Amino acid sequence: MAAVDVVALGGGHGLAASLSALRRLETRLTGIVTVADNGGSSGRLREELGILPPGDLRMALAALCADDQWGEQWAAVLQHRFRSDGPLADHAVGNLLIAAIWDLLDDHVAGLDLVGQLLGARGRVLPMAAVPLDIEADVHLDSAPDRLTTVRGQVQVASVDGQVVAVRLDPEDPPACPEAVAAVEAADWVVIGPGSWFTSVMPTLLVPQLRDALVRTSAQRALVLNLREQEGETEGLSPTDHLEVLSAHAAELRLDVVIADSSLADDRGILESAARALGARLVTADVAAAPGSDQHDPDRLAQTFSTVLQSGVE
């Protein structure tokens, strides 16, 4: 397969799974990462230094490390966390490295590019926005199911005891990373998902300049569905519900392909109709790491991506 320009959007383990799979193919790859994390090491660095939360960016860079000794060692270094009772407790080395380079260069994109060069990363990682973001959600709490309650913060929304209805960003109109917008406009394919639906996937559709680029790009657009519900955040939502959530948050966005694990085949007719409503065809394949797993297998996902990228849209 000739090399194609692919942009993958999201955050956390979901985006890492897509990037890990796509780097196995002949692609010129860019990961565009949500920057709304407010917890753990990222949240502490964000609050103390006023920087973009580096955690999801770190995970994306680690996913782009090659499967050789250099790549595996550097991926392990990036992901290593300090275990102590002091101020370094639970900080990831990669978060500190990214924060230090940003402090030296005063440039988010140049800093991430430099880290990528050090790692020998098989692609580029960019933030979706140029400023840190917060997520707010409208939620039907289990303790108050008859009214909507506002929950603020990525960590708080992801772990909410209730049903998330909708999310928005604060600020509502943040400046997009210009390089991220340019990458989407120049792409042959854009991949959205998998990942935490309301706190990693939907935020990439809520930055106006980036969403506009996703709508107008000539790239084909593929969506990767999650394997299972996520406790708290998407508990009780079917795969079809996930597509309806996407449509509600970005009504003008059309898709070309929806990728789902074969375990969802029992709902294939309903899911095909939901995909078709977004302009897409449904592709099912065995992409889970194991039966019942909530993690995608990078090799299996790579095989599916290879078929989709080569076949185009029928």
TABELBEL-V317354 format. One line per field, one symbol per residue. ss: DSSP state (2 for helix, 1 for strand, 0 for the rest). Layout:
ss: ???
This chain:
ss: 00011111110222222222220000111111100000022222222220000022222222200000222222222220100000000001222222222222200222222222222000011110100001111111100111111111022222000111111111000001022222222200111100002222222220022222222200011111000000000000002222222222200000001111122222222222222220001111100100000001022222222222222000
